[in-house]
Amino acid sequence: MITLYDIPTSTPNAPFSPNTWKTRYEQRLSLECHAPSGLKSSLCYARYCLNYKGLPYKTIWVEYPDIDRVCAGIGAPSSVKPNGKPGHTLPTIQDDSTGAVISDSFLIAEYLDKTYPDKPLFPARSRPLQAAFTSHFISSTIMPFRPFVMPAAGKLLNPPSEAYYRAMREETYGVKMEEITPKGEARVVEWKKFEDALTNVDKYIGEGRFMMGDTISFADFLIAALLMWGKVSFGTSSDEWKDMSRWNNGRWANLLQALEEYATVV
Ligand SMILES: N[C@@H](CCC(=O)N[C@@H](CS)C(=O)NCC(=O)O)C(=O)O
C-alpha cells in the first residue's frame, strides 16, 4: 500500500476536484504527494505516475504549513524548497510494502520503476535522457511560466496554504504576489518567451504523439503536470489557457486529453 500526500484546494468543483480525488483514491493506497493545489492532482507528477502504473494508493491531504511536520513524522528525506532553502517537499510517497519513503517527483518515478517494473516510466533505458530533459524543462519552461501561474494558483488553496504560499513566493520574488506577473509590454515579451519554450519542446517531440513516439513516459507526465497547472489555475475560459491550447497546433490540449485517463482513473 502506498500513500500519497497531496495539497488540498478550496475549489471542489474545479476540473480536478480535490474531493473527487480524495473519494476516488482514499480506499486505495496511501501515497504522499503535494503539489501546487488544484493542480495538486495536476502538478503532481507522482499521481500521474501511480495512476499510469495502476498501483493502488491512498491520498493524505496536507496543507502547506504542515508539510515539514508531516514529512518529518514519516521520516521523509529533506529536500530543497522552492525558495532554495532546505526542507521537506511534496510529492512524497510512503510505501508500506517496502518501508520506503521517497520525496521528489523524479526520485519517486525511479523508485516506482525499480520496485514495480511493469509499465515503465523510463522505458528502453531512457532514464539518463529523461533526467536531462527534466532538468532542462524545469529551467527553460517551468521557471518562465511560474510568474504567470503562481498568483492564480494561490487562489485555489485553502486559507492556511494560501497565506503560506503567498509569503514564500513574496519572499522569493521580493514583491507582492500581485506584482509577480509582468504587466504591459513586459507581459507580452515574457509570455512569448514561455510560448517559445513550449515550441522548443514541440520540436523535440516532432511527429510523435508522446516524447517517445507512441510510448508514454515520465517526460509526458512532466509536461502534462505543467499544462494542468495552467489549465486548472487560469480556468478553461481564460485567455492564458486558450493561448496554451492553440499553440503548436493544439499539441498541448491534445496531450492532456491523451493522458486524461491517468489523471482521473487508477
Ligand atoms: N523537485 C521537487 C519540487 C517539489 C516542491 O517544490 N514542492 C513544493 C510544492 S509545489 C513544496 O513541497 N513546497 C513546500 C514548501 O514550500 O514548504 C519535486 O519535483 O518533487
The ligand as a Gaussian input file, in Angstrom:
#p B3LYP/6-31G(d) Opt

LIG

0 1
 N       11.803000      18.903000      -7.113000
 C       10.688000      18.715000      -6.296000
 C        9.999000      20.022000      -6.023000
 C        8.895000      19.829000      -5.038000
 C        8.360000      21.137000      -4.493000
 O        8.974000      22.195000      -4.640000
 N        7.213000      21.033000      -3.847000
 C        6.585000      22.178000      -3.218000
 C        5.126000      22.263000      -3.553000
 S        4.896000      22.670000      -5.216000
 C        6.657000      22.014000      -1.728000
 O        6.516000      20.928000      -1.221000
 N        6.871000      23.096000      -1.010000
 C        6.941000      23.035000       0.402000
 C        7.147000      24.385000       0.997000
 O        7.165000      25.362000       0.220000
 O        7.273000      24.439000       2.214000
 C        9.758000      17.696000      -6.942000
 O        9.592000      17.710000      -8.185000
 O        9.240000      16.873000      -6.255000

